Amino acid sequence: MFQRSRVLYGGHNLYGHAVGILMIEGHFPRPVGAIGNAATFDFPVMHHVVRGFTGSRMVRELGTMDPESHAFHDAIAPWIDGARLLVDQGCRAITTSCGFAILLQKPLAAAIDVPVLASSLLLAPMLTTGLGEHRRLGIITAEASSLTDAHLAAAGLDRGRVAIIGMEGAPEFAATAWHDRPALDLDAAESETIAIAQRLMAKAPDIGALLLECSLLPPYATAIQREIDIPIFDFTHLVRMLHDAAQRHEFPQ
């Protein structure tokens, strides 16, 4: 019986990954569950750190810039270069490590020929549709004061369908995410994130599901859910969706 030869084709340096993740630069710990920890996923991903682009620069500076300006396009050039590098290394879908990168969605998608879902906020319109008109989506963001109408518009999101709270007033989060402290007290970070989720629920009892915008918050999702008992979505769902679409597996028959 004729047996076909098995042929592998190369062209890259590394193999086995389907999703590329553009990372903000920071030396703070990223526990399992955070998008910057490869052990978060049960499949390979490829990370690329965009040098010189901290969380503060993404959240607090980029959102103040005119997205049509030369300054904005100059600022995001390293992200475009990083996305192209990941595609050149065989990535078949691209995301980032920051929900505020929603402002990069259109430029990134225009620059490369694979799907880009740049932000966890892209989950929000789907989730609000699923909740119906009588329920809102709760969003915990890194900094509510920096999440502008421009960010929501870029995600196709109606502010009236969401209730938003930020991690302002959370010292453990601030010490690591903003000040890049290289040590994280997991118990303290978990406790303050739960407290913020409870505060949001008390303020907006019509919330039917919760979205953790910040990719540093998924490690605490299970603990949050034990306290507020509603569906909780986060950046890891976005990455898994991209991977499952880019690298399909047979269904057992």
Secondary structure, DSSP 8 states (H G I E B T S, - for coil): -----------SS--S--EEEEE----S---TTSTT-GGGSSS-EEEEE-TT--HHIIIIIGGGS-TTSHHHHHHHHHHHHHHHHHHHTT-SEEEES-GGGGGGHHHHHHH-SS-B---GGGGHHHHHHHH-TT-EEEEEES-GGG--HHHHHHTT--GGGEEEEE-TT-HHHIIIIIT--S---HHHHHHHHHHHHHHHHHH-TTEEEEEE-STTSGGGHHHHHHHH-S-EEEHHHHHHHHHHHHS------
